[in-house]
């Protein structure tokens, strides 16, 4: 016999939730017991409430276990109450687990942006279409935020549960109300200013990772930090690198299967690259994969040991790589593919750059300049594809690795795609790494083609440089495509690549000597002192100047390996890309953020950002309104030598009908040429000082107005003050590292002599803004 059970009536009411990622809504259940003769529920006080509701304190499950009172005594807990309590506990605990996890990223709700590329496939395609070809003209600023850093801003903001998370230069983290722009919290890891010397390409940061109720950020000085998503309070911090070595972290972490994946940078110095996986809850190291063999030949006791022993070690000869490990740092591209359960990591250049100095021009030097696939749970090797064997041109393979399902040679394939720095667009089988296509997407003359049978590039005669020879290939060290993310529109089957066209200049350094902790590229230094004109330096520059670098947004058909349309810019260093279901492609060049028709490339909307943007835009939805967000602030490898003044970073957030107008930036203050009559004469060797300047100072101060233009700095007028800064670290808090470990008193005076010579003769020295903030 079936006995019907009469359940209580339950009313759910959302009371409150913690502000921030993964905050569970506190739900109150009003329990009305089944009616029966002779029983009436006791009246409840109108002031009785759920402890902790609307605050971050107290347990939302506490009322379940409180005494049940009635007016004239107490009754035993009824069976229906026990059943109701079970339901309530289940609902409450389920709500507490609201946050970002693998299932939520896989589901990828249209209005969210939960991971660096929005989804695990890194396609940067949003299904949102409220902002579209027809409506984009109504796009305006909804809110904006100003930051305290005026270096490069490269972050992709993430959005979850109504909160927008972003990072700025110097690895600072900020959280905002995604609808109103109200600041919720900020976190400064307080990276020591002198650590900026270890950053080849500016003290940038590309964003955070989200997992459960935490936010994860990597820092310039090599730390991985977990923050409370609601408050920004640190939960744990681990040093992922050897702090005695010139490692950096600029890339965004990735959250995968309860692990936080993080790489590192520093291949120009060089350091030895590796990818690490840390437990998201505790910060414990789960696994690590080294990207080059241990120079000592000893095992690392890492996931990479078997493949290093069986394959990679034999591809390295004797040479300077043994000083610090050969580079191959995975500083940007990390992609998880749920379909194959593999992690794809792109590795940096081999170090030193010169293959002759590095390994005696022998071997392929695995796994530098490679795409490496690893098993997600263990970090064990699965497969690899090397884009530039025995790299000699700084051709990193760290550009975005995107997975997709496309037609290739009339067959459906699940692929990994990359627009590589070397100028070739690669399509690989995601499961086994088989090369399916490789075509030039920008003018390239270092290789004629890629052999699809061997997978190797067919190098052009003269592309490599040896002895006194030089090489001027296209593309140069900035590449045909750098870190700026591309985007894919599956409806159009187009990948939108922020490309560059430029030359490089390479030559072996004579008498190379390894300098621990400094740049060690093995490149011949271009003379820049008084004797430079006699040695032909201006003629070389004039020849390369005939084809100035340019930028290009290319819509690439990956199925047919050809461009569909393109837009060219006078600036080579442009932003990353966003594609949307509204038929739009967002991309910035110079001060202009533009929306293009995804099918044709027709410009549909532009906005003056007042400062150059190099970061990619992202988009999200709150309460039925679509927002588009962009970090603004020039810098990075291509910006440090540029002609744009430093401006404080901004976050611009747009929506349809937005009417806010951010204030104009103040005009940069110019520093006039020095009054050299006040200079203390120098007996230093200006030519020798020029060589030292190029080696130790040129990366930051070599040209443009981005960092202090030393030929116009009063610091060069006297020996004592100059040495206090250069050798003693008087300005290290502002990012000027002390160079006493590299330079002697005589070296410093030679550099000062060179700068005084520049101050007298360099008519192209540009004025710079004063009072730079970190």
Secondary structure, DSSP 8 states (H G I E B T S, - for coil): --------EEEEEEEEE-SSTT--EEEEEEEE----TT-------TT---TTTTSSSS-TTGGGGS---BTTB-----HHHHHHHHHHHHHHHHHHT-SB-HHHHHH--TT-B-STTSSTT---EE---SS-TTTGGGEEEEEEEE-S--S------EEETTEEEEEEGGGEEEEEETTT--EEEEE-----GGGGGG-TT-S-----EEEBTEEEEE-TTSEEEEEETTT--EEEEEE-S-TTS--B--S--EEETTEEEE--B-TTS--B-EEEEEETTT--EEEEEESS--TT----SSTTHHHIIIIIGGG--SSTHHHH--B----S-EEEETTTTEEEEE---BSSS-HHHHHTT-S--TTTTEEEEEETTT--EEEEEESSTT--S-----S--EEEEEEETTEEEEEEEEE-TTSEEEEEETTT--EEEEEESS---SEEEE-TTT--EEE-TT-S--TT-EE--BS-TT-SS-SS--EEETTTTEEEEEEEE-B--EEB-TT----TTS----B-----STTTGGGTHHHHHHHHHTT--EEEEEEEETTTTEEEEEEEES-SS---EEEETTTEEEEEETTEEEEEETTT--EEEEEE-SS---S--EEEEETTEEEEEEEE---STTTTTSS------EEEEEEET--B---------------GGGS----S-HHHHHHHHHHHTHHHHSSSSSS--GGG-GGGG-HHHHHHHHTT-TTGGGT----TTT--HHHHHHHHHHHHHHHHH-TT-----SS---
